[in-house]
Amino acid sequence: MSEYLTKEKKAEIFKEYGGAEGNTGSTEGQIALFTYRVQQMSAHLKENPKDHSCRKALLSMVGKRKRLLGYLQKTDLQKYRDLIEKLGIRK
């Protein structure tokens, strides 16, 4: 991959979106983490277009993020809208 995900970066993402560093189970934190990883993998694939294992992992991760976004939309619509606006993603 283009950039290794460090413990500090992961803790920072969960602190910003999940409420606390240790709150790794929050839906918002997981979506934010998947979004960060998707961005990194996309950048890697632009430089290495023949990396098919990375492409498969990217598609899998996008699917997981989509399912989590659907869950969040069903449970708390306002949090869903705030999160997609904050992350700059659309669904």
Stockholm file with secondary structure:
# STOCKHOLM 1.0

chainA/1-91         MSEYLTKEKKAEIFKEYGGAEGNTGSTEGQIALFTYRVQQMSAHLKENPKDHSCRKALLSMVGKRKRLLGYLQKTDLQKYRDLIEKLGIRK
#=GR chainA/1-91 SS CCSCCCHHHHHHHHHHHHSSTTCTTCHHHHHHHHHHHHHHHHHHHHHCTTCHHHHHHHHHHHHHHHHHHHHHHHHCHHHHHHHHHHHTCCC
#=GC SS_cons        CCSCCCHHHHHHHHHHHHSSTTCTTCHHHHHHHHHHHHHHHHHHHHHCTTCHHHHHHHHHHHHHHHHHHHHHHHHCHHHHHHHHHHHTCCC
//
